[in-house]
């Protein structure tokens, strides 16, 4: 399992994951592009064998640099219940 910061090109895969995994409100593809591109430093993706299996999308506003707003946390259905969400949030807070 690899954790990394998202990039603009990750916006579409995150959008597709939210659509197929269920359980989260689906935002526009543009919203995920924007979050991955502009807020990558406050977000984390999890990949397994090159496939997206989880993400934390966070936003940090300049007027509140000590506050992280977590927009969404998503975990592939087959990996839920194994602590991946906690691991990704911890990695996000550590960055």
SULCORDA-V378005 format. One line per field, one symbol per residue. ss: DSSP state (H for helix, E for strand, - for the rest). psi: psi as a letter, one per 20 degrees, with the letter a starting at -180 (. if undefined). Layout:
# SULCORDA-V378005
ss = ???
psi = ???
This chain:
# SULCORDA-V378005
ss = -EEE-----HHHHHHHHHHHH-------HHHHHHHHHH-HHH-EEEEE--EEEEEEEEE--HHH----EEEEEEE-HHH----HHHHHHHHHHH-
psi = ppprqqrgiigghgghggghhriqpprqhhghggghghkhijrpqpqpkjqpirqpoqppphimijppoogqpppphijqjjjggggggghghi.
